[in-house]
């Protein structure tokens, strides 16, 4: 597999490299931006399987690299960003830092969770006082699909009108016949 990033390749060698990753699939060099549906459908079957495996490996590698980059940036700039937000009276938000010639925008998102049992008790209290809890609390009902499937037909029947099944995108795993199938 050949992959080249212009910034990384420049540090590794003085030889000019393509600006986008080049995939050598079954002796068919392709740049990532050239991978259209039509070109993919026209690939020989072994190259199609090789592309599938290669993209999974690239995803894994990119995910790992992204995690490492985020961790390194957090170690470099996270404390300063959090301190700057706290100084402005915020726990989360967007702040801007500079480090020499580098301008850094840091976004620290909110992650809020609510204790469901406590909200249910509050909703009951609001209702017992004659108010409508939905004026204050968003309620979302759901049923575990595994539990639903285990119910007897008489219990499932009334719920079926409220259930909508939307198929997700298909997932494909390719293997050449005789190789791990």
C-alpha positions in Angstrom: 0.0 0.0 0.0 1.3 3.4 -0.9 -0.1 6.4 1.0 1.5 9.8 0.9 0.6 13.0 2.8 2.3 16.0 1.4 3.3 17.4 4.8 4.7 14.1 6.1 6.3 13.2 2.8 8.1 16.5 2.7 9.8 15.7 6.0 10.7 12.2 4.9 12.1 12.9 1.5 12.9 15.7 -1.0 11.2 13.7 -3.8 7.9 15.3 -4.8 5.0 13.3 -3.7 1.3 13.3 -4.7 -0.9 15.6 -2.5 -3.4 12.8 -2.0 -3.1 9.2 -1.0 -2.3 6.9 -3.8 -3.7 3.4 -3.6 -1.9 0.6 -5.5 -4.7 -1.9 -5.9 -3.9 -4.9 -8.0 -1.3 -2.8 -9.9 -4.0 -0.1 -10.5 -2.7 3.1 -8.9 -5.6 5.3 -7.9 -5.8 8.5 -6.0 -8.5 8.7 -3.3 -10.4 11.5 -5.0 -10.5 9.4 -8.2 -12.5 6.6 -6.5 -15.9 7.1 -8.0 -18.7 4.6 -7.8 -18.3 3.8 -11.5 -14.5 3.2 -11.2 -15.0 1.0 -8.2 -17.7 -1.0 -9.9 -15.3 -1.6 -12.8 -12.5 -2.9 -10.7 -11.6 -6.6 -11.1 -13.0 -8.7 -8.2 -9.6 -9.3 -6.5 -8.9 -5.5 -6.6 -12.4 -4.8 -5.2 -11.6 -7.1 -2.3 -8.2 -5.5 -1.8 -9.7 -2.0 -1.8 -12.2 -3.1 0.8 -9.4 -4.4 3.1 -7.2 -1.5 2.4 -9.8 1.1 3.3 -10.6 -0.7 6.6 -6.8 -0.6 7.4 -6.6 3.1 6.4 -9.7 3.9 8.6 -8.0 2.1 11.6 -4.7 3.9 11.0 -6.4 7.3 10.5 -8.5 6.8 13.6 -5.4 5.9 15.7 -3.5 8.9 14.2 -6.5 11.2 15.0 -6.6 10.0 18.6 -2.9 10.5 19.1 -3.1 14.0 17.5 -6.0 15.0 19.7 -4.2 13.7 22.8 -1.0 15.5 21.9 -2.9 18.8 21.3 -4.8 18.4 24.5 -1.5 17.9 26.4 -0.1 21.0 24.6 -3.0 23.4 24.7 -5.9 21.8 26.7 -5.0 23.3 30.1 -4.5 26.8 28.7 -7.8 26.6 26.8 -9.8 25.4 29.9 -8.2 28.1 32.0 -9.1 30.7 29.5 -12.7 29.5 29.4 -12.9 29.3 33.2 -11.5 32.9 33.4 -14.4 33.9 31.2 -16.8 32.1 33.5 -17.5 29.2 31.2 -17.0 25.4 31.5 -17.4 24.8 27.8 -17.2 26.8 24.6 -14.8 28.0 21.9 -11.6 29.8 22.8 -8.6 30.9 20.8 -4.9 30.5 21.6 -1.7 31.3 19.8 1.6 29.5 19.9 4.2 31.4 17.9 2.9 31.5 14.3 0.2 28.9 15.1 -3.4 30.1 15.7 -5.3 27.4 17.7 -9.1 27.3 18.0 -10.2 25.0 20.8 -13.8 23.9 21.2 -14.7 22.2 24.4 -18.2 20.8 24.0 -20.8 20.2 26.6 -21.8 16.7 27.5 -24.9 16.9 29.7 -26.7 13.8 31.0 -29.8 13.7 33.3 -30.6 11.2 36.0 -33.7 9.6 34.5 -35.2 8.3 37.7 -34.9 11.8 39.3 -36.5 13.4 36.2 -39.4 10.9 36.4 -40.0 11.9 40.1 -39.9 15.6 39.2 -42.3 15.0 36.3 -44.7 13.2 38.7 -44.4 16.1 41.2 -45.2 18.6 38.4 -48.2 16.6 37.3 -49.5 16.2 40.9 -49.5 20.0 41.2 -51.7 20.2 38.1 -49.1 21.4 35.7 -48.0 19.7 32.4 -44.5 18.1 32.8 -44.0 18.3 29.0 -43.8 22.0 29.3 -40.5 21.5 31.2 -39.2 18.0 30.3 -38.7 16.3 27.0 -39.9 12.8 27.2 -38.9 10.1 24.7 -40.3 6.6 25.0 -38.5 3.6 23.6 -38.6 -0.1 23.7 -35.6 -2.4 23.6 -35.8 -4.3 20.4 -34.5 -7.5 22.1 -37.2 -7.3 24.8 -39.8 -6.6 22.1 -38.8 -9.6 20.1 -39.1 -11.8 23.3 -42.6 -10.6 24.2 -45.6 -12.9 23.5 -47.6 -11.9 20.4 -50.5 -10.6 22.6 -48.2 -8.1 24.2 -46.4 -7.1 21.0 -49.6 -6.5 18.9 -50.6 -3.2 20.6 -47.0 -1.8 20.2 -46.6 -2.7 16.5 -48.5 0.4 15.3 -46.0 2.6 17.2 -42.9 0.8 15.9 -41.2 1.8 12.7 -38.3 -0.2 11.4 -35.8 1.8 9.2 -33.1 -0.4 7.7 -29.6 1.0 8.2 -27.0 1.2 5.5 -25.7 -2.2 4.6 -22.2 -3.3 5.7 -20.1 -5.4 3.3 -17.2 -7.7 4.0 -15.4 -9.0 1.0 -13.1 -12.1 0.7 -11.9 -14.0 -2.2 -13.5 -17.4 -2.5 -11.4 -19.9 -0.7 -9.7 -17.3 1.5 -11.4 -17.3 4.9 -14.9 -17.8 3.6 
